[in-house]
Amino acid sequence: MRCWAAAVAPTSFRLLAGEADLSEYRFGAQRERHFVCRHCGVRPFGIAHSPRRGEFYGVSVTCLDDVSDEELAGAPITYVDGRNDNWDTPPLETRYL
């Protein structure tokens, strides 16, 4: 599963609806909180904390309302090495991403 998320400050995040339909999932080091729709399995956002950013929300850009295909196609992409929990460095190989 790919994760195309935009990192936003907690004060910039507002869940408008559907909280009762979300389940929380944690894996690995149990630091990040991933929220999953109990009906379809989509992961709309997660909450994490990093020494560099502090607490932040990772919002799946494909779950945003009113974003056009053109806006998504023009959005910048930053690759990070989540496989090795090295979030400040891109992986050596990105062709498969």
Backbone bond lengths (Angstrom), bond angles and torsions (degrees), N, CA, C in turn:
res aa  C-N    CA-C-N  psi(-1)  N-CA   C-N-CA  omega(-1)  CA-C   N-CA-C  phi
1 M - - - 1.446 - - 1.525 107.48 -
2 R 1.283 115.98 127.72 1.456 119.74 176.78 1.518 110.36 -82.09
3 C 1.308 114.33 152.29 1.460 120.72 177.08 1.511 107.87 -122.07
4 W 1.310 117.17 105.02 1.459 121.66 176.04 1.520 105.73 -110.22
5 A 1.320 114.42 88.96 1.457 120.07 -173.33 1.518 111.41 -116.09
6 A 1.309 114.67 149.28 1.457 122.22 172.00 1.522 106.88 -105.30
7 A 1.330 116.50 127.94 1.458 120.85 178.87 1.517 109.35 -82.84
8 V 1.326 115.91 126.36 1.461 120.56 -179.60 1.527 109.69 -133.17
9 A 1.325 115.43 152.10 1.462 121.33 177.25 1.531 109.48 -68.08
10 P 1.331 117.36 148.46 1.469 119.64 178.78 1.526 113.23 -55.08
11 T 1.316 117.36 -32.38 1.469 119.80 -179.77 1.522 112.15 -72.19
12 S 1.341 117.45 -14.22 1.468 121.45 179.56 1.524 112.69 -98.22
13 F 1.316 117.13 0.44 1.466 121.26 -178.01 1.520 109.58 -106.39
14 R 1.333 114.79 136.40 1.459 120.33 175.21 1.514 108.29 -145.21
15 L 1.318 117.35 117.13 1.461 122.32 175.88 1.528 107.30 -82.71
16 L 1.321 116.49 118.65 1.464 120.80 -174.38 1.516 113.55 -85.33
17 A 1.335 117.05 -31.45 1.465 119.82 -176.64 1.514 109.26 -162.14
18 G 1.319 116.41 162.18 1.453 121.92 170.67 1.514 116.66 90.24
19 E 1.319 118.64 8.56 1.471 120.13 -177.55 1.531 112.00 -56.95
20 A 1.321 117.98 -38.47 1.471 121.49 -179.01 1.528 112.08 -67.47
21 D 1.323 117.68 -16.97 1.459 121.85 -178.98 1.529 112.95 -93.74
22 L 1.327 117.31 3.75 1.460 120.92 -178.17 1.518 111.93 -102.46
23 S 1.316 115.50 143.47 1.458 122.70 171.25 1.517 107.48 -114.66
24 E 1.322 116.43 148.35 1.456 120.66 178.22 1.523 109.44 -97.48
25 Y 1.317 115.28 138.23 1.457 121.44 179.88 1.520 108.81 -132.79
26 R 1.332 116.22 136.15 1.465 122.25 175.41 1.522 108.17 -129.34
27 F 1.318 116.07 144.67 1.459 119.70 177.93 1.512 109.15 -143.08
28 G 1.317 116.45 173.88 1.460 121.61 177.85 1.511 112.06 57.78
29 A 1.317 116.32 -119.46 1.465 122.36 -176.98 1.527 112.87 -76.23
30 Q 1.320 117.82 -3.68 1.473 123.25 177.88 1.526 112.95 65.42
31 R 1.330 118.56 18.59 1.464 121.35 -178.37 1.521 112.47 -84.31
32 E 1.309 116.92 -36.92 1.458 120.04 -177.31 1.521 110.60 -92.84
33 R 1.313 115.71 143.79 1.461 122.00 176.26 1.524 107.06 -106.20
34 H 1.309 116.80 115.31 1.464 122.28 179.65 1.526 107.93 -104.84
35 F 1.308 115.74 132.33 1.460 120.30 179.51 1.518 108.96 -106.98
36 V 1.333 115.24 132.05 1.457 122.94 -173.02 1.521 108.59 -126.54
37 C 1.334 116.55 136.54 1.463 120.31 174.53 1.522 108.90 -67.93
38 R 1.308 116.83 126.00 1.471 121.23 -178.61 1.524 112.75 -69.35
39 H 1.320 118.36 -14.11 1.458 121.83 -177.41 1.522 113.18 -96.83
40 C 1.334 116.92 -40.55 1.470 118.98 -173.78 1.527 114.35 -120.14
41 G 1.339 118.30 -10.99 1.452 121.21 177.41 1.521 116.04 85.36
42 V 1.318 117.96 1.42 1.458 120.99 179.19 1.528 109.30 -69.50
43 R 1.338 115.22 142.01 1.467 120.92 176.75 1.531 108.76 -104.05
44 P 1.327 118.44 95.50 1.459 120.16 -175.31 1.532 114.66 -74.65
45 F 1.332 117.62 -30.64 1.463 119.79 -179.78 1.521 110.11 -164.50
46 G 1.306 114.37 168.15 1.453 121.78 174.95 1.518 108.98 -145.73
47 I 1.314 115.62 166.84 1.459 121.46 179.04 1.524 107.44 -125.19
48 A 1.324 115.28 131.61 1.469 119.60 -178.24 1.525 109.11 -142.02
49 H 1.310 114.70 172.42 1.459 122.06 177.15 1.519 107.45 -138.10
50 S 1.318 116.34 132.53 1.455 120.04 176.59 1.524 108.66 -131.23
51 P 1.327 117.17 152.68 1.460 119.35 178.16 1.534 112.24 -59.76
52 R 1.316 116.87 -33.03 1.465 120.93 -177.03 1.520 112.19 -79.98
53 R 1.330 117.77 -41.49 1.468 121.49 -174.70 1.516 114.49 -100.94
54 G 1.305 117.91 -18.87 1.456 120.36 -169.85 1.519 108.31 75.32
55 E 1.325 117.28 -154.76 1.462 119.63 178.14 1.515 109.78 -73.26
56 F 1.330 115.71 138.89 1.463 120.31 176.95 1.526 108.77 -150.80
57 Y 1.312 114.10 160.75 1.461 121.85 174.82 1.521 107.38 -105.61
58 G 1.312 116.78 134.82 1.459 122.52 172.06 1.515 107.37 -101.75
59 V 1.314 117.00 106.55 1.463 122.34 -174.94 1.521 109.11 -101.05
60 S 1.317 116.70 125.59 1.461 121.24 177.55 1.522 109.29 -66.70
61 V 1.330 116.78 116.64 1.466 119.45 -176.00 1.523 112.02 -65.47
62 T 1.313 118.11 -23.46 1.456 119.74 179.44 1.531 112.45 -77.06
63 C 1.332 117.49 -6.08 1.464 121.51 176.14 1.523 112.72 -99.35
64 L 1.320 117.15 -0.06 1.462 119.89 -179.55 1.523 110.76 -76.16
65 D 1.311 115.79 137.89 1.461 120.45 176.40 1.523 109.97 -74.58
66 D 1.310 115.90 148.17 1.469 123.00 171.07 1.529 114.69 61.90
67 V 1.316 118.28 30.73 1.463 121.55 173.48 1.525 107.15 -102.32
68 S 1.310 115.80 124.93 1.465 119.99 -176.26 1.531 110.99 -80.37
69 D 1.317 115.92 161.46 1.463 121.06 175.14 1.525 110.51 -58.62
70 E 1.318 116.99 -37.70 1.461 121.21 -179.92 1.529 110.95 -65.07
71 E 1.337 117.02 -40.54 1.470 120.02 178.03 1.525 111.02 -65.53
72 L 1.330 116.84 -41.90 1.464 119.26 177.82 1.522 111.39 -64.79
73 A 1.339 116.73 -41.00 1.466 120.42 -179.95 1.521 111.57 -65.12
74 G 1.319 118.16 -28.74 1.455 121.80 -178.56 1.516 114.46 -92.92
75 A 1.317 117.15 -3.28 1.469 120.06 -178.00 1.530 110.54 -71.73
76 P 1.321 117.21 140.67 1.464 119.16 178.76 1.528 110.87 -69.90
77 I 1.312 115.56 149.30 1.462 121.57 178.30 1.519 108.25 -121.61
78 T 1.320 116.41 129.27 1.456 122.77 175.13 1.519 107.11 -117.70
79 Y 1.316 116.83 120.58 1.456 120.66 178.40 1.522 109.46 -85.09
80 V 1.326 116.37 137.27 1.460 121.99 176.54 1.518 109.14 -128.94
81 D 1.303 115.78 155.04 1.464 121.75 -177.00 1.524 110.58 -94.00
82 G 1.323 115.89 74.62 1.453 120.52 178.13 1.514 113.01 -70.47
83 R 1.321 117.67 -26.56 1.465 121.50 179.21 1.528 110.82 -56.31
84 N 1.340 115.91 -38.27 1.468 121.07 -178.72 1.525 112.53 -106.98
85 D 1.338 116.32 17.32 1.454 122.53 178.78 1.532 111.51 53.79
86 N 1.334 115.09 37.86 1.462 122.36 -179.81 1.522 107.40 -117.42
87 W 1.319 116.46 81.06 1.455 122.66 -168.37 1.524 113.88 -80.03
88 D 1.324 117.92 -4.89 1.460 120.74 -179.96 1.520 113.21 -102.36
89 T 1.335 117.21 -0.15 1.458 121.47 -176.71 1.527 109.55 -131.54
90 P 1.325 117.73 133.52 1.473 118.72 176.51 1.519 110.89 -70.80
91 P 1.326 117.57 152.79 1.464 119.52 175.81 1.525 109.89 -67.01
92 L 1.319 115.55 156.88 1.467 119.94 -179.86 1.528 111.30 -65.05
93 E 1.322 117.58 -32.94 1.474 122.57 -178.59 1.515 108.90 -117.18
94 T 1.322 117.36 127.32 1.469 120.73 179.22 1.521 113.03 -124.56
95 R 1.324 118.41 -1.13 1.476 119.49 -175.99 1.517 113.21 -60.24
96 Y 1.312 118.87 -31.13 1.463 121.65 -179.22 1.524 112.25 -82.24
97 L 1.308 117.24 -9.12 1.466 120.47 179.95 1.507 109.05 -84.03
